[in-house]
């Protein structure tokens, strides 16, 4: 009898555990969304906060990772002519992983920001106002759309095949603690093969005009 009661107690305990709400990793309440677009032959990265930082408006660190179609030789995506959207900031390409086993059809490029003058308030973030943080050209071929890395990407595993740290990140004092990257917006707008781009494999395509 006692053994039966003990087994019943264990079963009830397990049932309670199953019915408890599962823990989840929620996005920060206050943070920034990222966007990449293709405009006039260049890729432009924007950031948009959903709140104005309280008190301090200090950007400590940031990283932007893009995912591009894998190419070789003349088809390889090649970053050139990075321009910074805000004075006192300097974005550089700091990591590149080509065709990892998680997705051999893609290359992953990470950019990080520095503040050469020590002015970490260069970005005066305001709620709802998008800021162009940097832009760059691709001196290789136009193969297909470029996108910002998504948290669900297979290369975002805790330990990926290349032991690297990809992903999007930004740390702003005055918002939530730590990484306040919220996600991406206006996805799908960085396609060099669309009518807005008209540049495919270094040829310029003009719109057809009926006469």
N, CA and C atoms as a LAMMPS dump frame, in Angstrom:
ITEM: TIMESTEP
0
ITEM: NUMBER OF ATOMS
633
ITEM: BOX BOUNDS ff ff ff
-5.0000000000000000e+02 5.0000000000000000e+02
-5.0000000000000000e+02 5.0000000000000000e+02
-5.0000000000000000e+02 5.0000000000000000e+02
ITEM: ATOMS id mol type element x y z
1 1 1 N 0.821 -1.203 0
2 1 2 C 0 0 0
3 1 3 C 0.861 1.261 0
4 2 1 N 1.848 1.266 0.921
5 2 2 C 2.744 2.43 0.994
6 2 3 C 3.492 2.622 -0.324
7 3 1 N 3.911 1.489 -0.939
8 3 2 C 4.632 1.591 -2.213
9 3 3 C 3.739 2.214 -3.286
10 4 1 N 2.458 1.825 -3.284
11 4 2 C 1.513 2.378 -4.265
12 4 3 C 1.33 3.868 -4.046
13 5 1 N 1.218 4.284 -2.765
14 5 2 C 1.069 5.7 -2.47
15 5 3 C 2.31 6.485 -2.874
16 6 1 N 3.478 5.897 -2.68
17 6 2 C 4.724 6.561 -3.059
18 6 3 C 4.788 6.764 -4.575
19 7 1 N 4.407 5.725 -5.32
20 7 2 C 4.412 5.829 -6.773
21 7 3 C 3.417 6.887 -7.249
22 8 1 N 2.257 6.941 -6.591
23 8 2 C 1.252 7.937 -6.95
24 8 3 C 1.763 9.357 -6.702
25 9 1 N 2.485 9.531 -5.603
26 9 2 C 3.039 10.852 -5.28
27 9 3 C 4.055 11.29 -6.337
28 10 1 N 4.87 10.337 -6.774
29 10 2 C 5.861 10.657 -7.812
30 10 3 C 5.164 11.07 -9.1
31 11 1 N 4.112 10.322 -9.478
32 11 2 C 3.374 10.637 -10.702
33 11 3 C 2.725 12.01 -10.624
34 12 1 N 2.163 12.322 -9.445
35 12 2 C 1.549 13.643 -9.272
36 12 3 C 2.587 14.758 -9.367
37 13 1 N 3.775 14.508 -8.805
38 13 2 C 4.852 15.498 -8.888
39 13 3 C 5.281 15.75 -10.318
40 14 1 N 5.428 14.674 -11.081
41 14 2 C 5.801 14.823 -12.488
42 14 3 C 4.732 15.569 -13.266
43 15 1 N 3.475 15.29 -12.958
44 15 2 C 2.38 15.973 -13.642
45 15 3 C 2.405 17.469 -13.352
46 16 1 N 2.681 17.817 -12.112
47 16 2 C 2.766 19.236 -11.755
48 16 3 C 3.877 19.947 -12.523
49 17 1 N 5.016 19.269 -12.676
50 17 2 C 6.128 19.857 -13.417
51 17 3 C 5.754 20.107 -14.862
52 18 1 N 5.018 19.159 -15.444
53 18 2 C 4.608 19.302 -16.838
54 18 3 C 3.629 20.446 -17.029
55 19 1 N 2.814 20.698 -16.001
56 19 2 C 1.805 21.744 -16.121
57 19 3 C 2.336 23.13 -15.817
58 20 1 N 3.523 23.224 -15.215
59 20 2 C 4.101 24.531 -14.909
60 20 3 C 4.494 25.242 -16.202
61 21 1 N 4.337 26.562 -16.274
62 21 2 C 4.759 27.288 -17.481
63 21 3 C 6.254 27.147 -17.687
64 22 1 N 6.639 26.934 -18.941
65 22 2 C 8.045 26.738 -19.264
66 22 3 C 8.754 28.086 -19.349
67 23 1 N 10.008 28.09 -18.92
68 23 2 C 10.808 29.319 -18.993
69 23 3 C 11.101 29.657 -20.437
70 24 1 N 11.134 30.94 -20.762
71 24 2 C 11.449 31.378 -22.127
72 24 3 C 12.418 32.541 -22.047
73 25 1 N 13.158 32.737 -23.124
74 25 2 C 14.123 33.818 -23.188
75 25 3 C 13.479 34.967 -23.957
76 26 1 N 12.835 35.856 -23.226
77 26 2 C 12.101 36.947 -23.853
78 26 3 C 13.063 38.039 -24.308
79 27 1 N 12.684 38.73 -25.382
80 27 2 C 13.472 39.857 -25.858
81 27 3 C 13.375 40.992 -24.842
82 28 1 N 14.363 41.875 -24.781
83 28 2 C 14.288 43.005 -23.855
84 28 3 C 13.094 43.891 -24.188
85 29 1 N 12.537 44.536 -23.179
86 29 2 C 11.375 45.399 -23.398
87 29 3 C 11.761 46.656 -24.162
88 30 1 N 12.929 47.194 -23.862
89 30 2 C 13.408 48.41 -24.521
90 30 3 C 14.706 48.09 -25.257
91 31 1 N 14.737 48.395 -26.55
92 31 2 C 15.927 48.079 -27.326
93 31 3 C 15.845 48.617 -28.736
94 32 1 N 16.629 48.002 -29.632
95 32 2 C 16.71 48.482 -31.009
96 32 3 C 16.473 47.355 -32.003
97 33 1 N 15.806 47.7 -33.101
98 33 2 C 15.636 46.805 -34.235
99 33 3 C 16.64 47.191 -35.316
100 34 1 N 17.077 46.204 -36.084
101 34 2 C 18.041 46.447 -37.151
102 34 3 C 17.374 46.249 -38.514
103 35 1 N 17.927 46.913 -39.514
104 35 2 C 17.43 46.769 -40.885
105 35 3 C 18.597 46.888 -41.861
106 36 1 N 18.555 46.115 -42.944
107 36 2 C 19.505 46.29 -44.024
108 36 3 C 18.719 46.451 -45.322
109 37 1 N 19.112 47.408 -46.138
110 37 2 C 18.438 47.672 -47.401
111 37 3 C 19.482 47.879 -48.492
112 38 1 N 19.054 47.67 -49.735
113 38 2 C 19.93 47.882 -50.884
114 38 3 C 19.443 49.13 -51.614
115 39 1 N 20.29 50.172 -51.646
116 39 2 C 19.904 51.451 -52.223
117 39 3 C 21.038 52.034 -53.045
118 40 1 N 20.755 52.318 -54.303
119 40 2 C 21.745 52.958 -55.184
120 40 3 C 23.079 52.229 -55.193
121 41 1 N 23.015 50.908 -55.256
122 41 2 C 24.235 50.119 -55.373
123 41 3 C 24.98 49.889 -54.081
124 42 1 N 24.381 50.257 -52.943
125 42 2 C 25.042 50.076 -51.658
126 42 3 C 24.09 49.433 -50.656
127 43 1 N 24.66 48.71 -49.701
128 43 2 C 23.896 48.113 -48.621
129 43 3 C 23.951 49.06 -47.428
130 44 1 N 22.781 49.412 -46.918
131 44 2 C 22.679 50.392 -45.84
132 44 3 C 22.094 49.715 -44.601
133 45 1 N 22.765 49.87 -43.464
134 45 2 C 22.304 49.289 -42.198
135 45 3 C 21.746 50.395 -41.319
136 46 1 N 20.509 50.2 -40.88
137 46 2 C 19.843 51.155 -39.997
138 46 3 C 19.507 50.491 -38.666
139 47 1 N 19.397 51.312 -37.629
140 47 2 C 18.94 50.853 -36.318
141 47 3 C 17.857 51.796 -35.831
142 48 1 N 16.842 51.204 -35.188
143 48 2 C 15.691 51.992 -34.732
144 48 3 C 15.294 51.571 -33.316
145 49 1 N 15.381 52.495 -32.341
146 49 2 C 15.005 52.146 -30.965
147 49 3 C 13.495 52.238 -30.754
148 50 1 N 12.976 51.414 -29.863
149 50 2 C 11.555 51.488 -29.53
150 50 3 C 11.317 52.32 -28.273
151 51 1 N 12.401 52.919 -27.758
152 51 2 C 12.298 53.787 -26.584
153 51 3 C 13.507 54.716 -26.572
154 52 1 N 13.343 55.867 -25.957
155 52 2 C 14.47 56.776 -25.763
156 52 3 C 15.197 56.376 -24.49
157 53 1 N 16.51 56.176 -24.552
158 53 2 C 17.244 55.768 -23.346
159 53 3 C 17.042 56.764 -22.203
160 54 1 N 16.855 56.23 -21.016
161 54 2 C 16.706 57.067 -19.845
162 54 3 C 18.074 57.514 -19.345
163 55 1 N 18.168 58.742 -18.926
164 55 2 C 19.408 59.267 -18.368
165 55 3 C 20.552 59.138 -19.378
166 56 1 N 21.437 58.191 -19.161
167 56 2 C 22.572 58.005 -20.056
168 56 3 C 22.114 57.474 -21.409
169 57 1 N 22.692 58.009 -22.466
170 57 2 C 22.413 57.535 -23.831
171 57 3 C 23.754 57.134 -24.43
172 58 1 N 24.325 56.098 -23.832
173 58 2 C 25.691 55.685 -24.141
174 58 3 C 25.679 54.313 -24.809
175 59 1 N 26.247 54.245 -25.996
176 59 2 C 26.364 52.971 -26.704
177 59 3 C 27.733 52.383 -26.395
178 60 1 N 27.743 51.229 -25.759
179 60 2 C 29.011 50.618 -25.35
180 60 3 C 29.618 49.795 -26.484
181 61 1 N 28.862 48.843 -27.016
182 61 2 C 29.361 47.974 -28.079
183 61 3 C 28.214 47.637 -29.029
184 62 1 N 28.573 47.207 -30.222
185 62 2 C 27.559 46.74 -31.159
186 62 3 C 28.204 45.857 -32.223
187 63 1 N 27.448 44.881 -32.681
188 63 2 C 27.874 44.006 -33.771
189 63 3 C 26.684 43.755 -34.695
190 64 1 N 26.972 43.767 -35.984
191 64 2 C 25.971 43.459 -37.002
192 64 3 C 26.511 42.321 -37.85
193 65 1 N 25.723 41.259 -37.996
194 65 2 C 26.129 40.119 -38.815
195 65 3 C 25.163 39.953 -39.974
196 66 1 N 25.704 39.879 -41.175
197 66 2 C 24.878 39.677 -42.354
198 66 3 C 25.162 38.295 -42.943
199 67 1 N 24.181 37.797 -43.664
200 67 2 C 24.274 36.496 -44.314
201 67 3 C 24.147 36.722 -45.808
202 68 1 N 25.159 36.302 -46.56
203 68 2 C 25.177 36.555 -48
204 68 3 C 25.287 35.227 -48.746
205 69 1 N 24.872 35.195 -50.012
206 69 2 C 25.02 33.963 -50.795
207 69 3 C 26.495 33.592 -50.944
208 70 1 N 26.806 32.329 -50.768
209 70 2 C 28.185 31.884 -50.912
210 70 3 C 28.606 31.927 -52.373
211 71 1 N 29.788 32.456 -52.6
212 71 2 C 30.34 32.511 -53.946
213 71 3 C 31.833 32.282 -53.911
214 72 1 N 32.393 31.924 -55.033
215 72 2 C 33.84 31.721 -55.139
216 72 3 C 34.379 32.557 -56.289
217 73 1 N 35.667 32.838 -56.196
218 73 2 C 36.351 33.62 -57.224
219 73 3 C 35.606 34.935 -57.485
220 74 1 N 35.228 35.193 -58.73
221 74 2 C 34.575 36.451 -59.068
222 74 3 C 33.176 36.599 -58.51
223 75 1 N 32.578 35.492 -58.093
224 75 2 C 31.23 35.545 -57.525
225 75 3 C 31.229 35.804 -56.021
226 76 1 N 32.385 35.842 -55.404
227 76 2 C 32.453 35.99 -53.954
228 76 3 C 32.022 37.385 -53.521
229 77 1 N 31.172 37.453 -52.49
230 77 2 C 30.74 38.729 -51.941
231 77 3 C 31.946 39.4 -51.287
232 78 1 N 32.254 40.612 -51.724
233 78 2 C 33.448 41.309 -51.227
234 78 3 C 33.067 42.702 -50.739
235 79 1 N 33.284 42.967 -49.47
236 79 2 C 32.924 44.254 -48.876
237 79 3 C 33.949 45.311 -49.244
238 80 1 N 33.457 46.437 -49.718
239 80 2 C 34.35 47.544 -50.043
240 80 3 C 33.728 48.87 -49.671
241 81 1 N 34.551 49.855 -49.425
242 81 2 C 34.117 51.238 -49.194
243 81 3 C 33.047 51.357 -48.118
244 82 1 N 33.41 50.991 -46.879
245 82 2 C 32.489 51.178 -45.761
246 82 3 C 32.431 52.663 -45.403
247 83 1 N 31.222 53.191 -45.283
248 83 2 C 31.046 54.574 -44.835
249 83 3 C 30.241 54.573 -43.543
250 84 1 N 30.599 55.447 -42.621
251 84 2 C 29.941 55.534 -41.325
252 84 3 C 28.852 56.598 -41.364
253 85 1 N 27.677 56.258 -40.867
254 85 2 C 26.557 57.181 -40.947
255 85 3 C 26.583 58.294 -39.92
256 86 1 N 27.345 58.132 -38.845
257 86 2 C 27.39 59.12 -37.764
258 86 3 C 28.845 59.44 -37.453
259 87 1 N 29.151 60.725 -37.358
260 87 2 C 30.511 61.148 -37.029
261 87 3 C 30.938 60.587 -35.67
262 88 1 N 32.214 60.225 -35.582
263 88 2 C 32.746 59.713 -34.33
264 88 3 C 32.585 58.218 -34.162
265 89 1 N 32.074 57.552 -35.199
266 89 2 C 31.939 56.095 -35.159
267 89 3 C 32.737 55.492 -36.311
268 90 1 N 33.128 54.241 -36.139
269 90 2 C 33.919 53.577 -37.17
270 90 3 C 33.575 52.089 -37.203
271 91 1 N 32.901 51.678 -38.274
272 91 2 C 32.52 50.28 -38.45
273 91 3 C 33.541 49.567 -39.32
274 92 1 N 33.901 48.348 -38.928
275 92 2 C 34.847 47.554 -39.709
276 92 3 C 34.349 46.109 -39.783
277 93 1 N 34.749 45.439 -40.839
278 93 2 C 34.468 44.013 -40.983
279 93 3 C 35.481 43.26 -40.135
280 94 1 N 35.021 42.568 -39.106
281 94 2 C 35.938 41.942 -38.158
282 94 3 C 35.903 40.418 -38.183
283 95 1 N 34.936 39.828 -38.873
284 95 2 C 34.867 38.373 -38.924
285 95 3 C 34.156 37.94 -40.198
286 96 1 N 34.667 36.863 -40.791
287 96 2 C 34.023 36.305 -41.979
288 96 3 C 34.166 34.786 -41.948
289 97 1 N 33.037 34.103 -42.09
290 97 2 C 33.03 32.645 -42.164
291 97 3 C 32.315 32.255 -43.452
292 98 1 N 33.019 31.558 -44.332
293 98 2 C 32.453 31.156 -45.611
294 98 3 C 31.981 29.708 -45.571
295 99 1 N 30.724 29.509 -45.993
296 99 2 C 30.144 28.177 -46.196
297 99 3 C 30.368 27.217 -45.027
298 100 1 N 29.933 27.569 -43.821
299 100 2 C 30.061 26.613 -42.708
300 100 3 C 29.117 25.431 -42.923
301 101 1 N 29.342 24.367 -42.182
302 101 2 C 28.534 23.165 -42.379
303 101 3 C 27.061 23.419 -42.033
304 102 1 N 26.812 24.414 -41.165
305 102 2 C 25.421 24.712 -40.814
306 102 3 C 24.625 25.208 -42.026
307 103 1 N 25.293 25.912 -42.94
308 103 2 C 24.661 26.369 -44.178
309 103 3 C 25.751 26.617 -45.216
310 104 1 N 26.137 25.601 -45.983
311 104 2 C 27.218 25.739 -46.964
312 104 3 C 26.886 26.695 -48.106
313 105 1 N 25.631 27.085 -48.235
314 105 2 C 25.236 27.994 -49.314
315 105 3 C 25.365 29.458 -48.909
316 106 1 N 25.891 29.723 -47.711
317 106 2 C 25.945 31.097 -47.217
318 106 3 C 27.3 31.432 -46.622
319 107 1 N 27.625 32.726 -46.657
320 107 2 C 28.785 33.277 -45.962
321 107 3 C 28.274 34.231 -44.883
322 108 1 N 28.967 34.285 -43.761
323 108 2 C 28.55 35.106 -42.622
324 108 3 C 29.606 36.18 -42.354
325 109 1 N 29.197 37.434 -42.406
326 109 2 C 30.113 38.558 -42.22
327 109 3 C 29.663 39.395 -41.028
328 110 1 N 30.579 39.628 -40.088
329 110 2 C 30.252 40.41 -38.888
330 110 3 C 31.029 41.721 -38.885
331 111 1 N 30.32 42.794 -38.556
332 111 2 C 30.892 44.135 -38.456
333 111 3 C 30.761 44.601 -37.005
334 112 1 N 31.768 45.309 -36.52
335 112 2 C 31.701 45.874 -35.168
336 112 3 C 32.04 47.359 -35.21
337 113 1 N 31.555 48.08 -34.2
338 113 2 C 31.754 49.526 -34.162
339 113 3 C 32.816 49.892 -33.136
340 114 1 N 33.548 50.949 -33.439
341 114 2 C 34.496 51.554 -32.503
342 114 3 C 34.195 53.046 -32.427
343 115 1 N 34.662 53.675 -31.356
344 115 2 C 34.468 55.107 -31.152
345 115 3 C 35.856 55.739 -31.01
346 116 1 N 36.488 56.083 -32.132
347 116 2 C 37.885 56.546 -32.109
348 116 3 C 38.13 57.752 -31.202
349 117 1 N 37.133 58.63 -31.085
350 117 2 C 37.295 59.823 -30.256
351 117 3 C 36.832 59.6 -28.817
352 118 1 N 36.393 58.382 -28.525
353 118 2 C 35.925 58.088 -27.18
354 118 3 C 34.526 58.599 -26.875
355 119 1 N 33.825 59.087 -27.895
356 119 2 C 32.48 59.631 -27.685
357 119 3 C 31.435 58.532 -27.872
358 120 1 N 31.093 57.873 -26.79
359 120 2 C 30.108 56.791 -26.863
360 120 3 C 28.668 57.311 -26.872
361 121 1 N 28.528 58.641 -26.935
362 121 2 C 27.196 59.236 -27.08
363 121 3 C 26.968 59.709 -28.516
364 122 1 N 27.775 59.236 -29.425
365 122 2 C 27.651 59.662 -30.815
366 122 3 C 26.269 59.364 -31.377
367 123 1 N 25.692 58.231 -30.963
368 123 2 C 24.339 57.889 -31.393
369 123 3 C 23.344 58.462 -30.385
370 124 1 N 22.646 59.501 -30.763
371 124 2 C 21.656 60.115 -29.872
372 124 3 C 20.31 59.433 -30.128
373 125 1 N 20.171 58.216 -29.603
374 125 2 C 18.979 57.42 -29.883
375 125 3 C 17.716 58.097 -29.378
376 126 1 N 16.662 58.083 -30.234
377 126 2 C 15.349 58.597 -29.86
378 126 3 C 14.284 57.608 -30.317
379 127 1 N 13.303 57.426 -29.517
380 127 2 C 12.247 56.451 -29.793
381 127 3 C 11.667 56.633 -31.2
382 128 1 N 11.662 55.54 -31.962
383 128 2 C 11.036 55.526 -33.279
384 128 3 C 11.841 56.144 -34.398
385 129 1 N 13.003 56.729 -34.106
386 129 2 C 13.806 57.384 -35.141
387 129 3 C 14.922 56.457 -35.614
388 130 1 N 14.855 56.076 -36.891
389 130 2 C 15.873 55.201 -37.473
390 130 3 C 17.143 55.999 -37.764
391 131 1 N 18.272 55.369 -37.522
392 131 2 C 19.579 55.991 -37.764
393 131 3 C 20.371 55.098 -38.712
394 132 1 N 20.899 55.7 -39.771
395 132 2 C 21.811 54.958 -40.646
396 132 3 C 23.153 54.844 -39.934
397 133 1 N 23.565 53.634 -39.603
398 133 2 C 24.801 53.474 -38.847
399 133 3 C 26.008 53.25 -39.754
400 134 1 N 25.839 52.483 -40.831
401 134 2 C 26.929 52.366 -41.81
402 134 3 C 26.38 51.805 -43.11
403 135 1 N 27.196 51.928 -44.165
404 135 2 C 26.83 51.415 -45.486
405 135 3 C 28.087 50.885 -46.158
406 136 1 N 27.893 50.024 -47.134
407 136 2 C 29.047 49.453 -47.826
408 136 3 C 28.623 48.956 -49.194
409 137 1 N 29.603 48.741 -50.038
410 137 2 C 29.36 48.214 -51.378
411 137 3 C 29.833 46.768 -51.451
412 138 1 N 29.309 46.047 -52.42
413 138 2 C 29.795 44.712 -52.737
414 138 3 C 30.553 44.806 -54.055
415 139 1 N 31.852 44.571 -54.008
416 139 2 C 32.662 44.657 -55.221
417 139 3 C 32.687 43.338 -55.986
418 140 1 N 32.002 42.327 -55.441
419 140 2 C 31.853 41.057 -56.141
420 140 3 C 30.581 41.052 -56.961
421 141 1 N 30.114 39.866 -57.309
422 141 2 C 28.921 39.743 -58.128
423 141 3 C 27.654 39.814 -57.294
424 142 1 N 26.586 40.257 -57.93
425 142 2 C 25.27 40.239 -57.305
426 142 3 C 24.65 38.879 -57.575
427 143 1 N 24.499 38.074 -56.523
428 143 2 C 23.952 36.725 -56.684
429 143 3 C 22.497 36.639 -56.24
430 144 1 N 22.186 37.228 -55.1
431 144 2 C 20.828 37.165 -54.547
432 144 3 C 20.756 38.112 -53.356
433 145 1 N 19.665 38.035 -52.628
434 145 2 C 19.437 38.944 -51.512
435 145 3 C 20.437 38.723 -50.375
436 146 1 N 20.707 39.789 -49.669
437 146 2 C 21.515 39.774 -48.446
438 146 3 C 20.564 39.997 -47.28
439 147 1 N 20.813 39.367 -46.162
440 147 2 C 19.92 39.528 -45.017
441 147 3 C 20.706 39.629 -43.727
442 148 1 N 20.086 40.246 -42.741
443 148 2 C 20.657 40.258 -41.401
444 148 3 C 20.464 38.889 -40.779
445 149 1 N 21.432 38.47 -39.995
446 149 2 C 21.337 37.169 -39.348
447 149 3 C 20.146 37.158 -38.397
448 150 1 N 19.422 36.065 -38.405
449 150 2 C 18.274 35.882 -37.527
450 150 3 C 18.654 34.933 -36.402
451 151 1 N 18.056 35.128 -35.237
452 151 2 C 18.399 34.289 -34.09
453 151 3 C 18.064 32.823 -34.294
454 152 1 N 17.188 32.53 -35.256
455 152 2 C 16.819 31.139 -35.519
456 152 3 C 17.752 30.458 -36.515
457 153 1 N 18.727 31.19 -37.028
458 153 2 C 19.648 30.622 -38.02
459 153 3 C 20.458 29.474 -37.413
460 154 1 N 20.698 28.397 -38.169
461 154 2 C 21.448 27.262 -37.616
462 154 3 C 22.863 27.617 -37.177
463 155 1 N 23.454 28.649 -37.77
464 155 2 C 24.813 29.043 -37.389
465 155 3 C 24.841 29.765 -36.041
466 156 1 N 23.663 30.077 -35.513
467 156 2 C 23.567 30.755 -34.22
468 156 3 C 23.565 29.767 -33.052
469 157 1 N 23.907 28.533 -33.294
470 157 2 C 23.964 27.545 -32.215
471 157 3 C 24.956 27.993 -31.145
472 158 1 N 24.723 27.55 -29.913
473 158 2 C 25.596 27.948 -28.799
474 158 3 C 27.056 27.638 -29.093
475 159 1 N 27.304 26.518 -29.767
476 159 2 C 28.652 26.164 -30.197
477 159 3 C 28.574 25.778 -31.668
478 160 1 N 28.882 26.736 -32.547
479 160 2 C 28.817 26.424 -33.968
480 160 3 C 30.101 25.721 -34.418
481 161 1 N 30.111 25.299 -35.665
482 161 2 C 31.22 24.487 -36.178
483 161 3 C 32.534 25.242 -36.245
484 162 1 N 32.483 26.577 -36.246
485 162 2 C 33.703 27.381 -36.371
486 162 3 C 34.109 28.05 -35.064
487 163 1 N 33.38 27.768 -33.996
488 163 2 C 33.669 28.349 -32.667
489 163 3 C 33.751 29.873 -32.716
490 164 1 N 32.83 30.482 -33.458
491 164 2 C 32.788 31.938 -33.55
492 164 3 C 31.564 32.468 -32.814
493 165 1 N 31.454 33.779 -32.756
494 165 2 C 30.366 34.431 -32.03
495 165 3 C 29.589 35.341 -32.983
496 166 1 N 28.798 34.757 -33.898
497 166 2 C 28.031 35.587 -34.833
498 166 3 C 26.811 36.181 -34.141
499 167 1 N 26.035 36.935 -34.876
500 167 2 C 24.786 37.467 -34.333
501 167 3 C 24.786 38.976 -34.283
502 168 1 N 23.627 39.524 -33.951
503 168 2 C 23.447 40.963 -33.837
504 168 3 C 23.393 41.345 -32.366
505 169 1 N 24.046 42.44 -32.035
506 169 2 C 24.174 42.822 -30.629
507 169 3 C 24.346 44.323 -30.514
508 170 1 N 23.758 44.892 -29.475
509 170 2 C 24.024 46.285 -29.146
510 170 3 C 23.757 46.481 -27.651
511 171 1 N 24.615 47.226 -27.018
512 171 2 C 24.529 47.473 -25.576
513 171 3 C 24.448 48.983 -25.372
514 172 1 N 23.287 49.439 -24.919
515 172 2 C 23.05 50.879 -24.733
516 172 3 C 22.64 51.136 -23.291
517 173 1 N 23.423 51.947 -22.595
518 173 2 C 23.063 52.324 -21.227
519 173 3 C 21.844 53.239 -21.272
520 174 1 N 20.889 52.957 -20.403
521 174 2 C 19.648 53.723 -20.393
522 174 3 C 18.484 52.923 -20.923
523 175 1 N 18.784 51.787 -21.564
524 175 2 C 17.757 50.841 -21.965
525 175 3 C 17.885 49.626 -21.049
526 176 1 N 17.396 48.474 -21.458
527 176 2 C 17.563 47.289 -20.627
528 176 3 C 19.035 46.915 -20.533
529 177 1 N 19.381 46.078 -19.569
530 177 2 C 20.774 45.682 -19.375
531 177 3 C 21.211 44.684 -20.446
532 178 1 N 22.49 44.732 -20.785
533 178 2 C 23.053 43.772 -21.724
534 178 3 C 22.645 44.042 -23.156
535 179 1 N 22.56 42.975 -23.928
536 179 2 C 22.236 43.079 -25.348
537 179 3 C 20.771 43.476 -25.52
538 180 1 N 20.53 44.628 -26.15
539 180 2 C 19.161 45.114 -26.337
540 180 3 C 18.727 45.032 -27.796
541 181 1 N 19.327 44.128 -28.554
542 181 2 C 18.885 43.87 -29.924
543 181 3 C 17.524 43.182 -29.869
544 182 1 N 16.531 43.749 -30.562
545 182 2 C 15.164 43.241 -30.526
546 182 3 C 14.834 42.307 -31.683
547 183 1 N 15.482 42.506 -32.827
548 183 2 C 15.16 41.738 -34.027
549 183 3 C 15.332 42.609 -35.256
550 184 1 N 14.851 42.122 -36.387
551 184 2 C 15.012 42.83 -37.657
552 184 3 C 13.659 43.336 -38.153
553 185 1 N 13.691 44.455 -38.87
554 185 2 C 12.453 44.976 -39.455
555 185 3 C 12.645 45.241 -40.942
556 186 1 N 11.527 45.311 -41.667
557 186 2 C 11.559 45.485 -43.13
558 186 3 C 12.494 44.481 -43.778
559 187 1 N 12.362 43.22 -43.406
560 187 2 C 13.23 42.189 -43.968
561 187 3 C 12.919 41.993 -45.452
562 188 1 N 13.912 41.519 -46.171
563 188 2 C 13.727 41.267 -47.601
564 188 3 C 13.947 42.473 -48.482
565 189 1 N 14.468 43.579 -47.92
566 189 2 C 14.641 44.804 -48.713
567 189 3 C 16.057 44.987 -49.233
568 190 1 N 16.909 43.993 -49.029
569 190 2 C 18.31 44.125 -49.46
570 190 3 C 18.614 43.154 -50.591
571 191 1 N 17.869 43.28 -51.677
572 191 2 C 18.018 42.386 -52.815
573 191 3 C 18.503 43.169 -54.018
574 192 1 N 19.731 42.93 -54.426
575 192 2 C 20.31 43.661 -55.547
576 192 3 C 19.714 43.244 -56.893
577 193 1 N 18.919 42.183 -56.921
578 193 2 C 18.352 41.701 -58.183
579 193 3 C 16.959 42.252 -58.447
580 194 1 N 16.439 43.071 -57.532
581 194 2 C 15.093 43.612 -57.693
582 194 3 C 15.11 44.841 -58.604
583 195 1 N 13.944 45.284 -59.085
584 195 2 C 13.896 46.491 -59.92
585 195 3 C 14.501 47.715 -59.265
586 196 1 N 14.473 47.774 -57.905
587 196 2 C 15.082 48.921 -57.223
588 196 3 C 16.591 48.923 -57.389
589 197 1 N 17.163 47.739 -57.481
590 197 2 C 18.599 47.648 -57.615
591 197 3 C 19.045 47.728 -59.056
592 198 1 N 18.475 46.855 -59.88
593 198 2 C 18.781 46.815 -61.305
594 198 3 C 20.218 46.456 -61.62
595 199 1 N 21.014 46.094 -60.59
596 199 2 C 22.404 45.732 -60.85
597 199 3 C 22.558 44.238 -60.655
598 200 1 N 22.894 43.526 -61.698
599 200 2 C 23.087 42.099 -61.641
600 200 3 C 24.379 41.762 -62.377
601 201 1 N 25.331 41.173 -61.627
602 201 2 C 26.623 40.803 -62.202
603 201 3 C 27.281 41.963 -62.963
604 202 1 N 27.217 43.135 -62.318
605 202 2 C 27.909 44.317 -62.821
606 202 3 C 27.346 44.871 -64.129
607 203 1 N 26.117 44.466 -64.507
608 203 2 C 25.451 45.048 -65.655
609 203 3 C 24.334 45.945 -65.156
610 204 1 N 24.096 47.045 -65.859
611 204 2 C 23.035 47.97 -65.493
612 204 3 C 21.839 47.714 -66.384
613 205 1 N 20.691 47.393 -65.774
614 205 2 C 19.476 47.13 -66.521
615 205 3 C 18.548 48.335 -66.397
616 206 1 N 18.169 48.89 -67.533
617 206 2 C 17.28 50.031 -67.542
618 206 3 C 15.845 49.567 -67.706
619 207 1 N 14.886 50.301 -67.149
620 207 2 C 13.485 49.896 -67.294
621 207 3 C 13.036 49.97 -68.741
622 208 1 N 12.172 49.027 -69.125
623 208 2 C 11.641 48.987 -70.488
624 208 3 C 10.562 50.053 -70.637
625 209 1 N 10.638 50.831 -71.695
626 209 2 C 9.679 51.911 -71.951
627 209 3 C 8.953 51.615 -73.241
628 210 1 N 7.621 51.494 -73.178
629 210 2 C 6.824 51.287 -74.383
630 210 3 C 6.592 52.619 -75.078
631 211 1 N 6.815 52.618 -76.361
632 211 2 C 6.594 53.865 -77.13
633 211 3 C 5.356 53.735 -78.005
